[in-house]
């Protein structure tokens, strides 16, 4: 996957279109991401010793990787991600819009 934990991404499709957030967790087998403060869903909590009343909580839901784009650190625009091999032979991710190495 070209997007990793800690990257800033912008949502391109869905109810949160246009919002930016940091990737908290990546699920590569599913092709999904967990992004902070994006795609909130309602979770109904059972009664337990820690939470004797139970209740309703809001938590982030997963988003498919195809619905987000990486935000370029230099320009702040959404961009695709590619790979480049530097002169010393190391492989790095690069932003397609500006050509900056991540």
C-alpha positions in Angstrom: 0.0 0.0 0.0 1.3 3.4 -0.9 -0.4 5.2 2.1 1.0 4.6 5.5 0.2 5.3 9.2 0.8 8.9 10.0 0.2 10.3 6.5 -2.2 13.2 6.0 -4.9 12.3 3.5 -8.0 14.0 2.0 -11.2 12.1 1.4 -12.3 12.3 -2.2 -15.7 10.4 -2.1 -18.5 9.9 0.4 -20.2 11.9 3.1 -16.9 13.4 4.4 -15.7 14.5 0.9 -13.0 17.3 1.2 -12.0 16.6 4.8 -8.4 16.1 5.8 -7.1 13.8 8.5 -4.2 11.6 9.7 -4.1 7.9 9.1 -4.3 6.1 12.4 -4.2 2.5 11.2 -3.9 0.7 7.9 -5.6 -2.7 7.1 -3.6 -3.9 4.0 -5.4 -7.2 3.5 -8.8 -5.4 3.4 -7.5 -2.3 1.6 -9.0 -0.1 4.3 -7.8 2.9 6.4 -8.8 4.3 9.8 -8.5 8.1 9.7 -8.9 10.3 12.8 -12.0 12.5 13.0 -13.4 11.1 9.7 -16.3 8.7 8.9 -17.8 8.7 12.4 -20.3 5.9 13.2 -22.5 5.2 16.2 -21.5 2.3 18.5 -24.0 1.0 21.1 -22.1 0.0 24.3 -23.3 -2.8 26.5 -23.5 -2.5 30.2 -20.3 -3.6 31.9 -18.4 -3.0 35.1 -16.4 -0.2 33.6 -19.5 1.3 32.0 -22.5 0.4 34.2 -25.0 2.5 32.3 -24.0 1.4 28.8 -24.7 4.1 26.2 -24.0 5.4 22.8 -20.5 6.4 21.6 -19.2 7.8 18.3 -16.1 6.2 16.8 -14.2 6.3 13.5 -15.1 3.7 10.8 -12.9 2.3 8.1 -12.6 3.9 4.7 -11.5 2.2 1.5 -8.1 3.3 0.3 -9.5 4.2 -3.2 -11.6 7.0 -1.6 -8.6 9.0 -0.3 -5.6 10.7 -1.7 -2.3 11.7 0.0 -2.0 15.5 0.7 1.3 17.0 -0.6 3.3 18.4 2.3 4.6 21.2 0.1 1.5 22.5 -1.7 -1.3 21.0 0.4 -3.1 19.6 -2.6 -4.3 16.0 -2.9 -2.0 13.9 -5.0 -1.2 10.4 -6.1 1.8 8.5 -4.7 4.5 6.8 -6.7 7.9 5.3 -6.1 11.3 6.5 -7.2 14.7 4.9 -6.9 17.4 7.4 -5.8 21.0 7.5 -7.0 22.2 5.4 -4.0 19.7 2.6 -4.9 17.1 3.2 -2.2 13.4 3.1 -3.1 11.3 6.0 -1.7 7.7 7.2 -2.0 7.2 10.4 -3.9 4.3 12.8 -4.5 3.3 13.0 -8.1 2.1 16.6 -8.0 5.4 18.2 -6.8 7.8 15.3 -7.2 8.8 15.6 -3.5 10.3 12.5 -1.8 8.5 11.4 1.3 
